[in-house]
């Protein structure tokens, strides 16, 4: 399909459920696996001990758009990211993702902890669809942007979370995906690195689409043009990023906003 005429992401009635207790996770997981293996549909009604992490979510992302997904912890933001990246399958609804996807999300960088940062740059870029001969000339620029000094030749397992986020961001923006998915990893690092990231994101918006999941209304307003607000897996507001930020502020209260923004 032509990404210039079709949405890059199109979700309709998207739903995902989880079990709360470990014994239910194992029991229901085995049952669901067997149903899928035998070509049977998933069991849609909630079973005892389950809850909807996403419930009937519908939205689309056009080429060149920037969409923020706002919500408190547990609203379903991380679940949505995992569905878009293919780490999970929905229990109901449909999700179409067209084009290449870059991910800058805490816990989803895909780095190999035993390899050095330098080696991970090449491996991650290849995994995102670039040819090795195309990424090698960009390695010095990626290293310079990440700005983690001599640690670039140390195993990633020795990195702080901020250093991992820096390296992940540097790789993601140089791969130039059609869609960039990001979360609070974008705010990792000091003020100077945050400023550098904001400048690069502003440039990226002219050539790719963004989906940012966050619980910070200021972050959503600064980065994106559109936004949806999730509460317990359901959409409670959709509109401009400015309007959604105001709605979210009113929903969580001023004290919570000051905490979130810290």
N, C-alpha and C positions, 0 to 999 in steps of 0.2 A: 504494500500500500504506500501511497505517496504521502510522506510526512508533511508536505506543504499544503495539502488539502484535507487531511484527516487529523483529528486530535492525536497528540503523542501518547497521552494517557486517557483512557475512557473507562470509568467505573460505573456500573449500574447495579444497584441493590447489593453491593458488596458486603458480605457478612463473614465473621470469623468468631468461633466460640472456643473457650478453653475450660478445662476442669480445674478446680481449686486444690483438691487433695491429691498427693502423689499416687495413691492407690487407684484413684479414678482416672488419672492421666494414663497409667499403664493399661488399665482395663479397657477404657474407651479407645485408646490409641491402637491397641491390638484389634479391637473390633472394627475400627475405621479402616485399618490397613487391609484386613481381610475383605471388607466390602469393596474397596478400591481394586484389589487384586482380582476379584471375581466380576468386576464391571458393574457393581451395584451402586446406586446413589448413596451419598452420605445421609446419615440420620439427622434431619434438620431440627425437629423439636429439641429444646433443651432437655438433657437428661439430668437426673439428680446430681447436684454438685457442680453444674456447669453455669457459665455466664457468657453473654455476648461481649467480646472485646470490641468488635465492630458490628454495627447493626443497621443494615439497609443504607449503606453509604453510596451516594451517586455524585460524581463530579467529572469534569474533563479538563485537560490541559492542552491548549493550543500551542503551536510552535511560537517561540518568542515570549510566552507568558511566564510570569513568576507568581507562584501560588504558595501562600503560607498556610500551614495547618496548625491552628492554635488549640491548646487544651491543657488542662491540668495533668499531673502525673496520673497515669491509669486511664486517660481519656481514649486511648486507642491509637496514638500517634506512631509509636514504634511498631505496632502491629501492621499499620498501613505501610510503613517503609518496607517491612519484611515481605509483604504481599507483592509490592511493586517490584522488588528485586528478585522475586521468585524463591525466596527462602521458605515461604509457606504457601499453601494452597488455600483458597477461600472455601468456606463451607457452603456458601450460597452466593448467587449473583455472578456477574462477569467482570473481568478485568482485562483490558487490552493495553499492551505497552508496545509502542512502535518506536524504533530507533535505538541507538546505543545509550546505556545508562551508566553514569558514574556515581559512586556512592561516597559520601563524606559523613559517616555516621558513627558515633561512639560504639565500639564493639563490632563494627562491620567493615573495617578497613581491609580485612583479608590478608594482612601481612603474616609472613612466616617468622615466628619469634626467634628461631635459631639462625636465621640469615641476617646479614648486615642490612642497614638501611639502603645502601647503594644497590645491593642485589635485589632487595625488595622492590625498588623502583622499577626495574626492568620486568620482574615477574608480574607485578601488579598491572603494569601498562599492557603487557601481552595478554593477561587475563581479561582486560577491558577491551580487547580487540585490535590493539596496535601491533604492527609488525616490529620485530626486534630491531631491524635495521633503521626503522623510522624513529624509534624511541631513543636509541643510543646517542644521537647528536643532541637530544634535549636533556640528557642526564645532568650536565653541568648547570643548566639553567634551573632545573628542578631542585638541585642541591642548594643553589644560591637562594632560591625563594624560601625553602624550608628553614634555612638558617639554624641548623642544629650543630654546627661546628664539627669537631672531630668525631662526634657520635655517629656520623653518617657511615663510618666503617666499623661500628660496634653492632653486636646483635640487637635486634629490635626488642628482645626480652628485657634489655637493660634500660629501655626508654621510659620516661614519664608519660602519663597520658597526654600531656600537652605536646610533647615531642612527637608522639605518634600522630596526633591530630595535624600538626604542622606538615609532617611528611605526607600524610594522606591527602591533605588539601593540595599540596604542591603537585602530587601526581595527578589528582583528579582534574585540575584545571588545565594541565598540559596535554591530557589525552583528548580534550575537547569533545565530550560526549554530547549527544542530542539533548539528553536530560541529565541534570545534576540533582541528586537527592542529598539533602544535608539536614543535620540537626544541630544541637548546641556545640558540636565539635567545631563549628565555624568560629565560635567565640573563644576557643582555646588560645592560650598564650598571652603575651603582654599587650599593652595598648598599641605599640608600634606595629606588631604583627596583625592585630585586629584591624588597624587602619589600612594596612597593605591588602588584607583580605577583602575589606569593603570596596577598595578601589578596583581590585581585580573582578569582584562580583559585578560591579557596575558595568565593566567592560564586557563581561561574559553574557550579560542579559541581552546584548545586541546580537548574539549569535547562537544562543542555546536557551532552553527552557529550564526553570528552576522549580523545585518543590522543597520548601523549608519547613520542617516540623519543629515547633518551639513552644515554650510556655511564657515567652517574653513578648508582650505587645509592642514594645519599642523596636525589638529586633524585626518583627513581622512588618511593621510600618516602614522601617528604613530600607528593607531589602526587597519587599514584594509589592505587587500592584493589586492582587486579589487575595482573598483569604476565606477559609472556612473555620468555624469554631466547633470543636467536638466536645461532647460531655457524655461520659459513659457509653462511648462508641457510636453515638448518634450525632448528626449535624444539627446544631441549634442556631446557627447563623451562617449566612454566606453573603459576601459582598466585597466591597473594596477593602484593601488592607487597613486603611484608616478607620473605616466604619467597624470592621471586625475587631480591631484593637480596642476601640471605645466600648464595644459591646462586651468584650472579654474583661476589660477593666471593671465594668459595672457588675459583671457576673462574679468575679472573685473578690472584689472589694479593694479599697486603696491600700490596706495593710499588706495584703497578699501581693499586690503589684510591686510594692517597694521591696519585698522579699525576693520576688521572682527576678527583679531587675538587677539585683546585687551581683 
